[in-house]
Amino acid sequence: MPKITITPVILMGGKAYSALREALKPHFMPLLPPFLKKGDKIAITCPAKKLPKDIEPALQILESWGLEVIRGNTLTGAHHQFAGTDAERGAEMQQFLDDPEIKAVIAGRGGYGCMRIIDGIDFSKFCAQPKWVVGFSDITVFLSHILAKYDIASLHAQMPYTFDDSTPEALESLRKALFGEPLHYAYHAERPGRSGQAAGVLAGGNLTLLAMMTGSASEMDFDGKILFIEDVGEHEYSIDRMLRMLDRAGKLKNLQGLLVGAFNEIEPESIPFGQEADELIAEIVSKYDFPVCYGFPCGHISDNRALFVGKEVYLNVHEQQITLTLI
């Protein structure tokens, strides 16, 4: 049976839509919003933490790509550690998601705060006219939510706050992703992975957020997916606990493949855990046979390459030689 793409405009009742989606699940492909073209308007907003620095140089980079950048009030907003109150941040995100002239919404930064506003967002206009939602870290909440509930793809990539420290390659991958240009990644990993080939829809993001959304309306379905994970500032035992929780919940057993990104800024403990992040991940997934690669260039690092959440990819792992092609 050929693959079927269904536009997730909710014209039928929620139960009917859910039943249709479940029936077609083996052939159900997420919808890709229209890729950008020069002259398009994009909006920058901060749905989580406030900005501690001026990101105007980063916005000028976006403008140099031929885009018209709309600056949200949250770029200068502040309420305790957030870029405004929950109501202010939620209202601005709602405004940009609803505006048909805005073709992409890029988070200025992550931090913490998206989970506080996600349930107050009405995605009905967004579903009728999907657009790219872009970010990483705490923005995983939005990336996961719109894939889980509406089968719409999004983009895990650098944000203006991280442009200063970004490699040119990571920024170029964001530009290519936004404009729909081909993306192909190849690298040599320090740690050998589990060799194999896989094709499937890419899903994932920040491990902490993926774990925290388990059991909620924003929980991604990992079955048949190629999963990527990354995190920052977590202890090894915390990484171990989150992954074992996901495994016990059956979230890992039906993966097509696993990309392990950066797990950095891990604080040392007085009593060493005994395994580094890659080692404990390898142990947890050792009972499965899907291909696994380590050191994939994504996460809280300068070389954070753009990855589509909800787009087909082809993964080839041959020990330390890894290629990922976006289909």
Sequence and secondary structure as in RCSB ss.txt:
>XXXX:A:sequence
MPKITITPVILMGGKAYSALREALKPHFMPLLPPFLKKGDKIAITCPAKKLPKDIEPALQILESWGLEVIRGNTL
TGAHHQFAGTDAERGAEMQQFLDDPEIKAVIAGRGGYGCMRIIDGIDFSKFCAQPKWVVGFSDITVFLSHILAKY
DIASLHAQMPYTFDDSTPEALESLRKALFGEPLHYAYHAERPGRSGQAAGVLAGGNLTLLAMMTGSASEMDFDGK
ILFIEDVGEHEYSIDRMLRMLDRAGKLKNLQGLLVGAFNEIEPESIPFGQEADELIAEIVSKYDFPVCYGFPCGH
ISDNRALFVGKEVYLNVHEQQITLTLI
>XXXX:A:secstr
   EE      S HHHHHHHHHHTGGGEE B      TT EEEEE SSB  SS  HHHHHHHHHTT EEEE GGG
S  BTTBSS HHHHHHHHHHHHH TTEEEEEES  SS GGGTGGG   HHHHHS  EEEE GGGHHHHHHHHHHH
 B EEE   GGGGGG  HHHHHHHHHHHHT   EEEEE SS  B EEEEEEEEEEEHHHHHHTTTSTT    TT 
EEEEEEES  HHHHHHHHHHHHHTTSSTT SEEEEEEEE     SS  SS HHHHHHHHTTTS S EE   S SS
STT   EEETSEEEEEEETTEEEEEE 
